[in-house]
Amino acid sequence: MKAIDKRAIEEYGIPGLELMERAGQGILEHMEKELGDVSLHRVLVLCGKGNNGGDGFVLARKLVQKGASVKVLLLGTKGDVRGDAKTNLGRLERSGINVTQQLNEDWWKEAADALKWCTVKVDALLGTGARGPLDDDMRRAVDLMNGSKKTCVSVDVPTGVNSDTGSVEEVCVKANLTVTMAAVKRGLLLFPGKQYCGKIRVVDIGVPDKAYADEGIHMEAIDEGLAGKLLPQRSPTAHKGDCGRVLVIGGSVGMTGAIFLTCHSAMRAGAGLVFAGVPESLNDILEVKMTEPLTVPLPETKERTLSISSLEKILEILPGFDALALGPGLSRNEESAELARKLIGAATIPTVLDADGLNAFEGKGELLKKHGAPLSMTPHAGEMARLLGMQREDVERDRISIVETAARKFSSVTLLKGAPTLISTLSSAGGGKGQSEVPVRTYMNTTGSAALATAGSGDVLTGTILAFLGQGLSILDATLLGAYVHGLAGEIAGEEKGIWGVVASDVAESVPRAMRKIHSVQ
């Protein structure tokens, strides 16, 4: 953002004062949307001495113009303030608002009294440029703010959150609303930082699109706007054959639920026809368990898992389908794993690979590179660790780097489940700054909740992606939309039932409501 701001000012001629003015106006507008008439509020704006504080000075001036009661406290002295922030400090004081600077211990008593007085507190202490531990005064100010239960609005990023990594300092402002400038910073979407942000809103401060393009950013958030663009449209004359014929291969004794959930969520996400290829001795069970999906009984092993001899029949029927999902409930049986490896190499239709379909390639990643069709892999951290020959803790420690490594290694769309879910794919647009030789584009999902921490949730995700493939989306677009819809369905189910009691079938049942919600804001 520092480079983009500099480019906007120096190359595109937008004065820094104008960017700061737009920032303050944007914060005000988001506060009005969330809090209603600001003239009814008493607002304390706690400012630092940098540009974050400068945004706070602009906001304070505009709040006064709207009729709010405002107090402004500066953590530092007025002589510490420089540049555009200093200009806006002067404008604020000329408008009749006194800014109380930190000259002695009395400042802290005034700050404590102001926090009791206010109905809303604004954290304009530190922004995206902050690095390293907070100093003693900053820690004390954060503790003081957090000790007040009043509604908190953070400017750009809550003080104490690292805007790049999402790591937090020893103390960190807990915001109800974070209004960030120009673009979402990835630290606001990464845990633990995300827990401190509350609602996240973005202010368009007028930075030209080319200023972003010139920076070579290779990461994007999957938000409501992107999901709305990807959501499949349906003609009023559509019939089931127009909405995708999809095939799920998997299932084993003791794990029929996985393939049921995948098929059920595919139906709920709009697939016209869903078929389940399962071990023949489990066919009758699934005939009873599933109403809408159709079953395809396949040869099995003596352990009642899919046999390698199933491959011939699967390849025979595969051309009649639009998309394939492989792995739900497949089991770790070696013959079933061999079937998965051979099928991935021979498949000619877009494929989602999940669960034991992924585990089949543990120690055999070179075979996964030879996939014969567009591939979306959806591992959780444990499955990713097995694919890459590392420990789960290594995956969790640097999730962005790991998902990008897997996308490069396997030339696939790679989705790493978690909070947040990340998706990476090879990019034809060239690499961003700091990328290694093979360029990728990486997406961070913005939906999801702890309600998804339940057995079978991943099977619902697989079915959702599969349905969008069947409806004609590309392998990347289906994965992006599937992740967003799945996360939103989890949120909806959690709101209705409470996050503790949600089961995977609740998430599948919420998929249509998630899609309807996206459609309603298109």
C-alpha positions, 0 to 999 in steps of 0.5 A: 500500500505504501508503494501504491500510495506513492505511485498514485501521488507521484505518477498519477498526480493525486495529492496525498491530502486528497487521498487522506480526505477521501479516507476520512469521508469513507470512514464516516460513511461506513460509520453512518451505515453501521451506527446510524445518525452520528449526530446522536453519538459522542465520539472519541478519536484517539490518534497516533502521530502518523498518517493513520492519525491523519485519517483520524483528524479528517474523520473528526472534522467531518464528524463535527460537521455532521453534528456529532460530539467529538473529542480528539486525543493525540498519543504524542505531541503536535510537534511529532506530527508531520506531512499531510497528517500535520496539515489536517491537524491544523485544519481540525484545530482551525475548525474549533476542535481542540486536540489534546496532546500527550504532554504529561501523566494528566493525558492518561486521566483525560483519556480514561475520562473520555472513554467513559464519556464517549459512545463510540471510540475510534482507533487511529493510532497505527496503520499498515506501516507499523512493524515490531513490538508496540512501545510502552505508551502504545501498549498502555493506550491499547489496554485503556481502549480495550478496557472500555466496552464502547463500540470501537472503530479501527482505521485501516487496521486494528492497532497491534495487528500485522497487516501482512501476516495477521500476527498480533502483538502482546496487546491488540485493539479489539474492534467492532468495525475496521474500515480499511483504505483502498484494498483489504490487507491480507492480515485482516483475513488471516488469523489471529488478526481477523478475530480483532477486526470485527466487520471489515469495510473498504473505502475507495480512496480513488487510487487508479486501477493501474496503480494496483496493476503496476504493483504486480499483486498476485493475491485476491479476496473471494468476496460477494462481488466475485461470487456474484459474477461467477454464480451460474445463471439458469434459463427459464427453459432449462432442463436437468440435462442442461444443468450438468451430469456429474459422477462421484467415485468413492465409498467403502464399508463404514464410510457411505456417509461421505459419498452421500454428502458429496452427492447431496451437496452437488444436488443442492448446488444445482447439478441436474443429474448426480451419479455415485459410483460405489462398491457393488455390495454398498449399492443397496444401502446407498439406494435407500440412503439417497433419493435423487442421486443415481447409483452405479455399482462397481466391482469391489475388493474383499474389504468392500472397497472399490477394486482396480477392476472398476477402472474399465467400467468407469472409463467406459461411462466417463464420457457421458459426464461433465465432471468427476469427483474422486475420493469421498469415502474411498478408504486407504485400501491399496487397491482402491488407491491404485484405482485412484492413481490410474483414474487421475491419469486417464480422466478426460473431464474436469475432476475434483480430488479429495480425501482418500483420493489425495491420500492415494498419492502420498509418496507418489506425487510424481503420478499426480503431476500426470493428471489427464484433465483439469484438476482441483485438489481440496486437501486439509492441512494433514492431507497437504502435509502427506502430499508434500512430505512434511509435518502438518505443523509446517503447513499451518505455519506458512499456509500461503507459501504451502498452497502456492508450492502445491499449485506449482508442483502439481500444476493444479488448482489447489484449495487448502482448507482452513481459516481462511481457505486458500486457493492457488493456481498457475497464472498466465498473467506473469508473477507478482513482485517477490514470486518465484519463477513459476507465477501463481495467483492465489485467492483468500476466501472471506466466508466460513465459520467454526460451524464447519468444524464437523465431520463431512464438511469437506465432502459438502465442499467437494460436491459443491465444486463438482456441481459448479463444474457440471454447470459449465464453470472453469476448474478455477471458477468452480473452486472459487465459487464452491469455497465461497458458497460452502463457507457462506452455507456454514455461516447460515447453518451456524446462525440457525443452529449455533456453531456447536450443533451444526452437522455436515448435512445442515451445511448442505441444506444451507447451500441453496440459501447461500446461493440465493443470498449471492444472487440477491445482491448481483 
